[in-house]
C-alpha cells in the first residue's frame, strides 16, 4: 500500500508574540523559525516518517521559494512531485504564536488553488486499489472533486481533512471514506451524523486535550489524549491524522482506536516542540510509537 497525498506546500514563518492581535493593532514579535509546511506536506512527511511509502504531489510557482521547498523535501522520506505553475508564487504561511502555545495562521493559496484537475488526476495514474488518497481543503473544488472521483474509481481509500473550511465541501462528502475533523469543522459540515448519513465510513473527531472520538455507523469510541507540555500547536492536527492513517495502513486494518491512540502520542510530542516540520516525531520516534 502507498499513500498519495495531493495538497499544498508552503514555507512557514513563525513569529512569537505576547498576544494575538486585535483588528487595527500593531504589535511586536520575535522571529522563531523558517520551516517547510503546508497541510498536505505536513501529512505526507509524517506518513513517510512512519514508514508508509508516500508520494506528495504539490503545486509551486517558478520562483526561489520553490527551490527552497524542493531542497527541504529532499531530506524527507517522501517521493515529492512538485508541479510548477506559471504566473503564480509558491505559497507561504505566517504563524503568530504566543507563549501559551496559541496560534493564528495566515496561509496564501495561490499555488494550491491553481493546480489544474487534469494535472492532479494524472499524478495518481499509477495508484493501485487499496492505496490511500489523502486530501485537505486547500485545492480548488474542481481539482478536489476530480481527485476524489478518480480515487473512488480506482478503488483507493479516500481520507479528507476539511481544512481550511470551504463552502464547496458539502458536495464532496459522498466520495470520502475517512474524515478527520475538529469540533468547528464538524459543525461546519452539518454534524457527524450528517457525514455518516452521506456515506463517510469513519470520522475521527479531534478534541484537543480532551482526546478524540472514532465514530462510524452504530459505533462511537473515545480515545484519551496523551499528556503534553504545550509549546506550539502548529501542525498537531496534521500529525494526528497522518499518524492514525499510517498506523492502520501498516497493520492492514481499517482506522481503529489503536490508530487514534498512536496519533495522540505523536501529536503530544509535536506540541511540546517549537516549529512545524522539526517538531514532528522523527522516524525512530514514530517506530517506537507504532510498536506500542
Residue, then its C-alpha position, 0 to 999 in steps of 0.5 A: x500500500x502507498x499513500x498519495x497525498x495531493x495538497x499544498x506546500x508552503x514555507x512557514x514563518x513563525x513569529x512569537x508574540x505576547x498576544x494575538x492581535x486585535x483588528x487595527x493593532x500593531x504589535x511586536x514579535x520575535x522571529x522563531x523559525x523558517x520551516x517547510x509546511x503546508x497541510x498536505x506536506x505536513x501529512x505526507x512527511x509524517x506518513x513517510x516518517x512512519x514508514x508508509x511509502x508516500x508520494x506528495x504531489x504539490x503545486x509551486x510557482x517558478x520562483x526561489x521559494x520553490x527551490x527552497x521547498x524542493x531542497x527541504x523535501x529532499x531530506x524527507x522520506x517522501x517521493x515529492x512531485x512538485x508541479x510548477x505553475x506559471x504566473x503564480x508564487x509558491x505559497x507561504x504561511x505566517x504563524x503568530x504564536x504566543x507563549x501559551x502555545x496559541x496560534x493564528x495562521x495566515x496561509x496564501x493559496x495561490x499555488x494550491x488553488x491553481x493546480x489544474x484537475x487534469x494535472x492532479x488526476x494524472x499524478x495518481x495514474x499509477x495508484x493501485x486499489x487499496x492505496x490511500x488518497x489523502x486530501x485537505x481543503x486547500x485545492x480548488x473544488x474542481x481539482x478536489x472533486x476530480x481527485x476524489x472521483x478518480x480515487x473512488x474509481x480506482x478503488x483507493x481509500x479516500x481520507x479528507x481533512x476539511x481544512x481550511x473550511x470551504x463552502x464547496x465541501x458539502x458536495x464532496x462528502x459522498x466520495x470520502x471514506x475517512x474524515x478527520x475533523x475538529x469540533x468547528x469543522x464538524x459543525x461546519x459540515x452539518x454534524x457527524x451524523x450528517x457525514x455518516x448519513x452521506x456515506x463517510x465510513x469513519x470520522x475521527x473527531x479531534x478534541x484537543x486535550x480532551x482526546x478524540x472520538x472514532x465514530x462510524x455507523x452504530x459505533x462511537x469510541x473515545x480515545x484519551x489524549x496523551x499528556x503534553x507540555x504545550x509549546x506550539x500547536x502548529x501542525x498537531x492536527x496534521x500529525x494526528x491524522x497522518x499518524x492514525x492513517x499510517x498506523x492502520x495502513x501498516x497493520x492492514x486494518x481499517x482506522x481503529x482506536x489503536x490508530x487514534x491512540x498512536x496519533x495522540x502520542x505523536x501529536x503530544x510530542x509535536x506540541x511540546x516542540x517549537x516549529x512545524x516540520x522539526x517538531x514532528x516525531x522523527x522516524x525512530x520516534x514514530x517506530x517506537x510509537x507504532x510498536x506500542 
